[in-house]
Amino acid sequence: MSRQSEFAVILKMNPLFSDLDPDDLQRMAALCHTVQVNAGEVLFQKGDDGDALYGVRRGQVRIETGDSDGGRLTLNFQGPGDLFGEIAVLDGRSRTADAVAGEPAELFVLRRGDLLAFLEREPRIAIRLIELLCQRIRWISERMEESVLQPLPVRMARRLCALAEDYGSEVHISQEQLGVYVGAARESVNRQLQQWRKDGILDLQRGRILLKNIGRLNAVARNP
């Protein structure tokens, strides 16, 4: 399978483009090119011009931002098959967050000018993009509600379950990263993880969390 065909498959799996005809997807995928990045390499920073849409072919990218104290807050993880950068690439304004490769990665890149020209010819895709942006607003609102109203075990369980949906039962994330993701100190995250390990819900390894009983973790996520 060619790389362009792979990108067409990624587009097809994403709700944003899932209703498009195969020919439309292939024509859109033909507009892309690929880049390879190293772990820790910055793809773009908050404030940079929004000039491209990205798709992850392999590897992992963190979407993150900084706080007033100089710390880092991870907003999301993007893995194989995920698309990101759609907000800035649509309005042409500055990026709202940083994108950093969490490991060596290969990315599909679709430039803003090429995308807008395609959208002018295919207005139904523009409608799908609007729907995606609405979903993103809802997702951000839910995260804000969690950080204020939900206790730490619920926040952690929901994040681990969400990561497991994308990456399986072996989640490559450090306790510090998980703490940033749920807005808690590493020590608090460690205490909860150790309790879950005693309960047989998960196991801990260096830089990894092995989920042994996702059913029980889902129960915690549903029942604060």
DADAPE-V242516 format. One record per pair of residues at least 4 apart in sequence whose ideal C-beta (glycine too) atoms are under 7 Angstrom apart, sorted by the first residue. I is the first residue (numbers start at 1). J is the second residue. Records with the same first field share a line. If there is no record, write none. Layout:
BEGIN
I->J, J
END
This chain:
BEGIN
1->5, 6
3->7, 34
4->8, 29, 30, 32
5->9
6->10, 57
7->11, 29, 32, 55, 108
8->12, 25, 26, 29
9->13
10->14, 55, 81, 108
11->17, 25, 28, 29
12->17, 18, 25
13->81
14->18, 83
15->132
16->83, 128, 129, 132
17->25, 128
19->128
20->24, 25, 125
22->26
23->27
24->28, 122
25->29
26->30
28->118
31->110, 114, 118
32->108, 109, 110
33->109
34->57, 106, 107, 108, 109
35->107, 109
36->106
37->41, 43, 101, 105, 107
38->101, 104
39->101, 102, 103, 104
40->100, 101
41->101
42->98, 100
43->54, 61, 99, 100, 101
44->48, 95, 98, 99
45->95, 98
46->65, 95, 96, 97, 98
47->94, 95
48->94, 95
49->94
50->85, 88, 89, 91, 92, 93, 94, 95, 112
51->89, 111, 112
52->85, 89, 109, 110, 111, 112
53->83, 85, 86, 89, 110, 115
54->83, 84, 85, 107, 108, 109
55->83, 107, 108
56->61, 78, 79, 80, 81, 82, 105, 107
57->80, 106, 107, 108
58->80, 105, 106
59->101, 103, 104, 105, 106
60->77, 78, 79, 102, 103, 105
61->78, 84, 99, 100, 101, 102, 105
62->74, 77, 100, 102
63->75, 76, 78, 84, 97, 99
64->72, 73, 74, 75, 97, 98, 100
65->73, 75, 97, 98
66->70, 71, 72
67->71, 73
72->180
73->180
74->177, 180, 181
75->97
77->163
78->82, 84
79->166, 167
84->99
85->89
86->90, 129, 132
87->91, 96, 133
88->93, 94, 95, 96
89->112, 115
90->129
92->112
101->105
110->114, 115
111->115
112->116
113->117
114->118
115->119
116->120
118->122
119->125, 126
123->127
124->128
125->129
126->130
127->131
128->132
129->133
130->134
131->135
132->136
133->137
134->138
135->139
136->140
137->141
138->142
139->143
140->144
141->145
142->146
143->147
144->148
145->149
146->150, 155, 158
147->183
150->154, 155, 224
151->224
152->156, 182, 184, 188, 192
153->157, 192, 220
154->158, 220, 221, 224
155->159, 182
156->160, 178, 182, 189, 192
157->161, 217, 220, 221
158->162, 221
159->163, 178, 181, 182
160->164, 171, 209, 211, 217
161->165, 214, 217, 218, 221
163->167, 171, 173
164->168, 169, 171, 211, 214
167->171
169->210, 211, 214
170->208, 210
171->208, 209, 211
172->207, 208
173->177, 178, 209
174->178, 207
175->179, 186, 189, 190, 193
176->180, 186
177->181
178->182, 189
179->184, 185, 186, 189
184->188, 189
186->190
187->191
188->192
189->193
190->194
191->195
192->196
193->197, 202, 204
194->198
195->199
196->201, 202
197->202, 203, 204
200->212, 213
201->212, 213, 216, 217
202->209, 210, 211, 212
203->210, 212
204->209
205->210
211->217
213->217
214->218
215->219
216->220
217->221
218->222
219->223
END
